[in-house]
Amino acid sequence: MAEAMNVLGEPLASCCTDPVTGFYRDGYCNTGGGDFGAHVVCAQMTTEFLTYTQAQGNDLSTPRPMFNFPGLKPGDRWCLCASRWKEALDDGVAPPVVLASTHASALEHVSLDELKRCAVD
C-alpha cells in the first residue's frame, strides 16, 4: 500500500491524537472506500465553525460517549469532510487547516490556494 500524501505532496502527518481523529480513528486524515464523507481536511476548530456546523445538523461539540466521541472545543484539531469545509469556506466560517495533515484527496473538493489562505502550522 502506498504511503498517504498530503496536499503539499509530502507524506501525510498526524492531525490529532487528543482527541483521536480520522475516519479510521488513527490520528490521520486518511481515507478509503468506506469514507463517503471524505474526512480528509485537518482543521483547527473555532467557535464560529462549531456553531455553524451544529446549525447544519452536524453537532461536533456535544460529547457522545456511546461512540467514544468527547465533543470538540475551539483549538481542537479534527479531520473534517472536505465538502463541509468547502461549504463553510463559501459561507465565511471555514476553520484553519493544517496543510501537512490534510490528505491530497482534499484537492478533489477544494483548491490548494483555498486551503493555503486558511493555513496554520
Residue frames as a rotation matrix with the C-alpha (Angstrom) as fourth column:
MET 1
0.584 0.811 0.000 0.00
0.811 -0.584 0.000 0.00
0.000 0.000 -1.000 0.00
ALA 2
-0.137 -0.632 0.763 1.37
0.585 -0.673 -0.453 3.41
0.800 0.384 0.462 -0.97
GLU 3
-0.609 -0.149 -0.779 2.13
0.754 -0.412 -0.511 5.97
-0.244 -0.899 0.363 1.72
ALA 4
0.514 0.852 0.101 -0.61
0.855 -0.501 -0.133 8.60
-0.063 0.155 -0.986 2.03
MET 5
-0.611 -0.705 0.360 0.40
0.749 -0.663 -0.026 12.04
0.257 0.253 0.933 0.81
ASN 6
-0.084 0.550 -0.831 -0.73
0.594 -0.642 -0.485 15.48
-0.800 -0.534 -0.273 1.89
VAL 7
0.828 0.540 0.153 -1.79
0.455 -0.487 -0.745 18.43
-0.328 0.686 -0.649 -0.27
LEU 8
0.584 -0.708 -0.397 1.84
-0.663 -0.698 0.270 19.60
-0.469 0.106 -0.877 -0.43
GLY 9
0.660 -0.286 -0.694 2.99
-0.459 0.577 -0.675 16.32
0.594 0.765 0.250 -1.99
GLU 10
-0.502 -0.813 0.295 4.70
-0.714 0.198 -0.671 15.16
0.487 -0.548 -0.680 1.20
PRO 11
-0.644 0.270 -0.716 3.94
0.436 0.898 -0.053 12.19
0.629 -0.346 -0.696 3.50
LEU 12
0.279 0.879 0.386 0.73
-0.024 -0.395 0.918 12.79
0.960 -0.266 -0.090 5.44
ALA 13
-0.825 -0.532 0.192 1.38
-0.149 -0.123 -0.981 14.00
0.545 -0.838 0.023 9.00
SER 14
-0.492 0.636 -0.595 -0.80
0.862 0.451 -0.230 13.23
0.122 -0.626 -0.770 12.01
CYS 15
-0.119 0.563 0.818 -3.70
0.128 -0.808 0.575 15.62
0.985 0.174 0.024 12.56
CYS 16
-0.157 0.108 0.982 -4.57
-0.897 -0.432 -0.096 14.91
0.414 -0.895 0.165 16.20
THR 17
-0.454 -0.007 -0.891 -4.46
0.181 0.979 -0.099 12.12
0.872 -0.206 -0.443 18.76
ASP 18
-0.589 0.317 -0.743 -6.16
0.788 0.021 -0.616 14.02
-0.180 -0.948 -0.262 21.62
PRO 19
0.311 0.596 0.740 -8.93
-0.461 0.775 -0.431 13.68
-0.831 -0.208 0.516 20.73
VAL 20
-0.646 -0.521 0.558 -8.16
0.156 0.624 0.765 10.87
-0.747 0.582 -0.322 18.30
THR 21
0.166 0.676 -0.718 -9.44
-0.620 -0.495 -0.609 11.91
-0.767 0.546 0.336 14.89
GLY 22
-0.732 -0.423 -0.534 -9.68
-0.668 0.296 0.683 10.47
-0.131 0.857 -0.499 11.40
PHE 23
0.215 0.832 -0.512 -12.12
-0.881 0.391 0.265 8.21
0.421 0.394 0.817 9.63
TYR 24
0.249 -0.214 -0.945 -10.09
0.098 0.976 -0.196 5.27
0.964 -0.044 0.264 10.93
ARG 25
0.936 0.106 0.336 -9.56
-0.284 -0.339 0.897 6.93
0.209 -0.935 -0.287 14.37
ASP 26
0.540 -0.832 -0.130 -5.80
0.838 0.545 -0.004 6.67
0.074 -0.106 0.992 13.98
GLY 27
0.219 -0.417 -0.882 -5.00
0.428 -0.771 0.471 10.39
-0.877 -0.481 0.009 14.24
TYR 28
-0.833 -0.550 -0.060 -4.59
0.135 -0.307 0.942 10.82
-0.536 0.777 0.330 10.47
CYS 29
0.056 0.848 -0.526 -6.94
-0.588 -0.398 -0.704 12.21
-0.807 0.349 0.476 7.82
ASN 30
-0.937 -0.336 0.095 -6.64
-0.163 0.662 0.731 9.04
-0.309 0.670 -0.675 5.75
THR 31
0.039 0.965 -0.261 -9.50
-0.879 -0.091 -0.468 7.94
-0.475 0.247 0.844 3.53
GLY 32
-0.925 -0.268 0.271 -10.70
-0.128 0.888 0.443 4.81
-0.359 0.375 -0.855 1.85
GLY 33
-0.821 0.569 -0.039 -13.61
0.170 0.311 0.935 3.13
0.545 0.761 -0.352 0.14
GLY 34
-0.130 0.829 -0.544 -15.98
0.937 0.281 0.205 3.37
0.323 -0.483 -0.814 3.11
ASP 35
-0.492 -0.135 -0.860 -15.28
0.572 -0.795 -0.202 7.05
-0.656 -0.592 0.468 3.80
PHE 36
0.009 0.609 0.793 -18.18
0.990 -0.119 0.080 8.51
0.143 0.784 -0.604 1.81
GLY 37
0.888 0.345 -0.302 -17.77
0.413 -0.889 0.197 11.90
-0.201 -0.300 -0.933 3.52
ALA 38
0.329 -0.863 0.384 -14.07
0.572 -0.141 -0.808 12.22
0.751 0.486 0.447 2.59
HIS 39
0.982 -0.013 -0.187 -12.84
0.163 -0.429 0.888 13.14
-0.091 -0.903 -0.419 6.10
VAL 40
0.409 -0.864 0.295 -9.57
0.892 0.310 -0.329 14.49
0.193 0.398 0.897 4.71
VAL 41
0.183 -0.317 0.930 -9.20
0.063 -0.941 -0.333 18.13
0.981 0.120 -0.152 5.84
CYS 42
-0.158 -0.313 -0.937 -7.28
0.959 0.175 -0.221 18.57
0.233 -0.933 0.273 9.10
ALA 43
0.065 0.312 0.948 -8.93
0.158 -0.941 0.299 21.62
0.985 0.130 -0.111 10.63
GLN 44
-0.866 -0.306 -0.397 -8.45
0.457 -0.157 -0.876 23.52
0.205 -0.939 0.276 13.87
MET 45
-0.008 0.996 -0.085 -11.85
0.937 0.037 0.348 24.11
0.350 -0.077 -0.933 15.42
THR 46
-0.938 -0.104 0.331 -13.16
0.009 -0.961 -0.276 27.60
0.347 -0.256 0.902 16.06
THR 47
-0.638 0.758 -0.134 -16.24
0.145 -0.052 -0.988 28.70
-0.756 -0.650 -0.077 17.97
GLU 48
-0.209 0.560 -0.801 -17.70
-0.814 -0.554 -0.175 30.08
-0.542 0.616 0.572 14.73
PHE 49
-0.555 -0.032 -0.831 -17.24
-0.662 0.622 0.418 26.84
0.504 0.782 -0.367 12.84
LEU 50
-0.963 0.199 -0.180 -18.59
0.266 0.807 -0.528 24.66
0.040 -0.556 -0.830 15.67
THR 51
-0.412 0.852 -0.323 -21.70
-0.140 -0.409 -0.902 26.84
-0.901 -0.326 0.288 15.85
TYR 52
-0.232 0.252 -0.940 -22.04
-0.950 -0.268 0.163 26.77
-0.211 0.930 0.301 12.06
THR 53
-0.749 -0.110 -0.654 -21.73
-0.392 0.869 0.303 23.02
0.535 0.483 -0.693 11.66
GLN 54
-0.852 0.522 -0.032 -24.18
0.301 0.438 -0.847 22.42
-0.428 -0.732 -0.531 14.51
ALA 55
-0.186 0.802 -0.568 -26.71
-0.487 -0.577 -0.656 24.63
-0.853 0.155 0.498 12.71
GLN 56
-0.259 0.017 -0.966 -26.12
-0.947 0.193 0.258 22.49
0.191 0.981 -0.034 9.59
GLY 57
0.736 0.670 -0.099 -27.07
-0.622 0.726 0.295 19.36
0.269 -0.155 0.951 11.54
ASN 58
0.412 -0.669 -0.619 -23.61
0.393 0.743 -0.541 18.07
0.822 -0.020 0.569 12.49
ASP 59
0.855 -0.022 0.519 -23.04
-0.449 -0.535 0.716 18.77
0.261 -0.845 -0.467 16.18
LEU 60
0.266 -0.858 -0.439 -19.34
0.262 0.503 -0.824 18.28
0.928 0.104 0.359 16.85
SER 61
-0.315 -0.390 0.865 -19.42
-0.591 -0.632 -0.501 19.96
0.742 -0.669 -0.031 20.28
THR 62
0.449 0.617 0.646 -21.61
-0.891 0.250 0.380 17.58
0.073 -0.746 0.662 22.26
PRO 63
-0.665 -0.688 0.290 -19.86
-0.720 0.694 -0.005 14.52
-0.198 -0.212 -0.957 23.75
ARG 64
0.502 0.737 -0.452 -21.21
-0.799 0.595 0.083 11.18
0.331 0.320 0.888 22.53
PRO 65
-0.161 -0.655 0.739 -19.73
-0.886 0.426 0.184 8.59
-0.435 -0.624 -0.648 24.94
MET 66
0.522 0.438 0.732 -21.50
-0.149 0.892 -0.428 5.70
-0.840 0.115 0.531 23.19
PHE 67
0.952 -0.245 0.183 -19.35
0.226 0.159 -0.961 6.47
0.206 0.956 0.207 20.12
ASN 68
0.278 -0.880 -0.385 -16.24
0.880 0.072 0.470 7.27
-0.386 -0.469 0.795 22.17
PHE 69
-0.066 -0.198 0.978 -16.53
0.667 -0.738 -0.104 10.89
0.743 0.645 0.181 21.00
PRO 70
-0.450 -0.232 -0.862 -15.50
0.882 -0.267 -0.388 13.52
-0.140 -0.935 0.325 23.56
GLY 71
0.790 0.613 -0.001 -17.03
0.598 -0.769 -0.226 16.53
-0.139 0.178 -0.974 21.80
LEU 72
-0.124 -0.876 0.467 -14.80
0.918 -0.280 -0.281 19.20
0.377 0.394 0.839 20.29
LYS 73
0.628 0.212 -0.749 -13.88
0.530 -0.821 0.213 22.62
-0.570 -0.531 -0.627 21.57
PRO 74
0.950 -0.310 -0.018 -12.12
-0.237 -0.687 -0.687 25.57
0.201 0.657 -0.727 19.94
GLY 75
0.176 -0.974 0.146 -8.47
-0.964 -0.140 0.226 24.75
-0.199 -0.180 -0.963 19.31
ASP 76
0.120 -0.087 0.989 -9.03
-0.086 0.991 0.098 21.00
-0.989 -0.097 0.111 18.85
ARG 77
-0.538 -0.293 -0.790 -7.93
-0.817 -0.051 0.575 19.56
-0.209 0.955 -0.212 15.53
TRP 78
0.005 0.665 0.747 -10.27
-0.106 0.743 -0.661 17.24
-0.994 -0.075 0.074 13.63
CYS 79
-0.940 -0.259 0.222 -10.48
0.156 0.251 0.955 15.58
-0.303 0.933 -0.195 10.22
LEU 80
-0.172 0.907 -0.383 -13.43
-0.363 -0.420 -0.832 17.25
-0.916 -0.004 0.402 8.52
CYS 81
0.260 0.381 0.887 -15.38
0.770 0.473 -0.429 16.23
-0.583 0.794 -0.171 5.46
ALA 82
-0.765 -0.630 0.132 -13.93
0.564 -0.557 0.610 18.16
-0.311 0.541 0.781 2.55
SER 83
-0.349 0.706 0.616 -17.37
0.620 -0.319 0.717 19.18
0.703 0.632 -0.326 1.34
ARG 84
0.639 0.565 -0.521 -18.34
0.761 -0.364 0.537 20.62
0.114 -0.740 -0.663 4.76
TRP 85
-0.131 -0.757 -0.640 -15.09
0.661 -0.548 0.513 22.57
-0.739 -0.356 0.572 4.95
LYS 86
-0.839 -0.155 0.521 -15.71
0.530 -0.448 0.720 23.98
0.122 0.881 0.458 1.44
GLU 87
0.149 0.971 0.184 -19.29
0.734 -0.234 0.638 24.85
0.663 0.040 -0.748 2.40
ALA 88
0.558 -0.015 -0.830 -18.01
0.735 -0.456 0.503 26.67
-0.386 -0.890 -0.243 5.49
LEU 89
-0.584 -0.807 -0.089 -15.41
0.620 -0.514 0.592 28.47
-0.523 0.291 0.801 3.36
ASP 90
-0.585 0.434 0.685 -18.11
0.582 -0.364 0.727 29.66
0.565 0.824 -0.040 0.96
ASP 91
0.526 0.850 -0.034 -20.12
0.575 -0.326 0.751 30.88
0.627 -0.415 -0.660 3.97
GLY 92
0.238 -0.530 0.814 -17.14
-0.292 -0.838 -0.461 32.70
0.926 -0.128 -0.355 5.52
VAL 93
0.600 0.035 0.799 -16.63
-0.800 0.021 0.599 30.47
0.005 -0.999 0.041 8.58
ALA 94
0.684 -0.388 -0.618 -14.04
0.036 0.864 -0.503 27.90
0.729 0.322 0.604 7.47
PRO 95
0.896 -0.440 0.063 -11.76
-0.071 -0.002 0.997 26.81
-0.439 -0.898 -0.033 10.28
PRO 96
0.223 -0.905 -0.362 -7.98
-0.958 -0.272 0.090 27.00
-0.180 0.327 -0.928 9.77
VAL 97
0.981 0.082 -0.174 -6.35
-0.133 0.944 -0.303 23.96
0.140 0.320 0.937 8.15
VAL 98
0.236 -0.927 0.291 -3.09
-0.476 0.151 0.866 22.11
-0.847 -0.343 -0.405 8.76
LEU 99
0.497 -0.009 -0.867 -1.70
-0.867 0.040 -0.497 21.51
0.039 0.999 0.012 5.28
ALA 100
-0.550 -0.818 -0.170 0.83
-0.795 0.575 -0.192 18.86
0.255 0.030 -0.967 6.33
SER 101
-0.842 0.286 0.458 -2.04
-0.089 0.763 -0.640 16.82
-0.532 -0.580 -0.617 7.80
THR 102
0.210 0.921 -0.328 -4.62
-0.588 -0.149 -0.795 17.37
-0.781 0.359 0.510 5.04
HIS 103
-0.057 -0.180 0.982 -4.87
0.393 0.900 0.188 14.41
-0.918 0.397 0.019 2.67
ALA 104
-0.889 -0.398 -0.227 -4.08
-0.057 -0.395 0.917 15.03
-0.454 0.828 0.329 -1.01
SER 105
-0.612 0.707 0.354 -7.57
0.766 0.417 0.490 13.87
0.199 0.571 -0.797 -2.00
ALA 106
-0.023 0.568 -0.823 -8.94
0.582 -0.661 -0.473 17.09
-0.813 -0.490 -0.316 -0.46
LEU 107
-0.687 -0.353 -0.635 -7.84
-0.239 -0.715 0.657 18.70
-0.686 0.603 0.407 -3.73
GLU 108
-0.799 0.521 0.299 -10.73
0.560 0.465 0.686 16.90
0.219 0.716 -0.663 -5.44
HIS 109
0.188 0.935 -0.299 -13.07
0.978 -0.150 0.145 19.19
0.090 -0.320 -0.943 -3.47
VAL 110
0.896 0.010 -0.443 -11.12
0.138 -0.957 0.257 22.42
-0.422 -0.291 -0.859 -2.83
SER 111
0.708 -0.679 0.197 -8.14
0.116 -0.164 -0.980 24.15
0.697 0.716 -0.037 -4.37
LEU 112
0.039 -0.807 -0.589 -4.70
0.959 0.195 -0.204 24.33
0.280 -0.557 0.782 -2.83
ASP 113
-0.662 -0.252 0.706 -4.98
0.188 -0.968 -0.168 28.13
0.725 0.021 0.688 -2.93
GLU 114
0.338 0.859 0.385 -8.19
-0.346 -0.267 0.899 28.00
0.875 -0.437 0.206 -0.86
LEU 115
0.737 -0.120 -0.665 -6.51
0.568 0.644 0.514 25.73
0.366 -0.756 0.542 1.66
LYS 116
-0.303 -0.952 -0.030 -3.37
0.856 -0.258 -0.448 27.88
0.419 -0.162 0.893 1.81
ARG 117
-0.310 0.254 0.916 -5.41
-0.130 -0.966 0.224 31.01
0.942 -0.050 0.333 2.51
CYS 118
0.643 0.638 0.424 -6.70
-0.543 -0.011 0.840 29.28
0.541 -0.770 0.339 5.67
ALA 119
0.359 -0.574 -0.736 -3.49
0.345 0.814 -0.467 27.52
0.867 -0.086 0.490 6.70
VAL 120
0.705 -0.307 0.639 -1.96
-0.706 -0.381 0.596 27.33
0.061 -0.872 -0.486 10.18
ASP 121
-0.349 -0.884 -0.311 1.11
-0.739 0.463 -0.489 25.43
0.577 0.059 -0.815 11.38
